[in-house]
Amino acid sequence: MHLKLDLVLQFGRFPNAAAHRAVLRKARVVSWMEPALKHPAEIAVRVVGEDEAQALNLQYRGRDYPTNVLTFDYAREPWVSADLVLCGPVVEREAREQRKTLEEHYAHLLVHGTLHAQGYDHETNERDALEMEVLEILLLGSLGFSNPY
């Protein structure tokens, strides 16, 4: 059963942004994220360039480089409230390196970020890391995508 997702989708300016907009149609993004939700949600997804991603990663995580996805979770239940920030150029580069389509990689990172928004933490919790990986494989499989790992 899918839950209601109120999604705001925003795009910053970065090279090849039009290709990212074409892949990230709102209905498609909702269809990828909703199955990963345990509760109804209000989530903003912003796709940005490397400068903005690096500045946010440095400010909030103390890491001075652009990363593929940052999750800012504000509430987890009864209503999930979060912002996901994806770095378009990093996602594009990783997709190419991993021999995935841009669509496949975005689907994976949006599911991954949605799980983070609900409290999963693969960096400090080994059990969460294993559970996240299994959930991502199952959820993406149900959406027609292959194992992202």
Secondary structure as UniProt FT lines:
FT   STRAND          5..11
FT   TURN            15..16
FT   HELIX           17..23
FT   HELIX           26..33
FT   HELIX           34..36
FT   STRAND          41..48
FT   HELIX           50..61
FT   STRAND          69..75
FT   STRAND          80..87
FT   HELIX           88..97
FT   TURN            98..99
FT   HELIX           102..117
FT   TURN            118..119
FT   TURN            122..124
FT   HELIX           126..142
FT   TURN            143..144
//
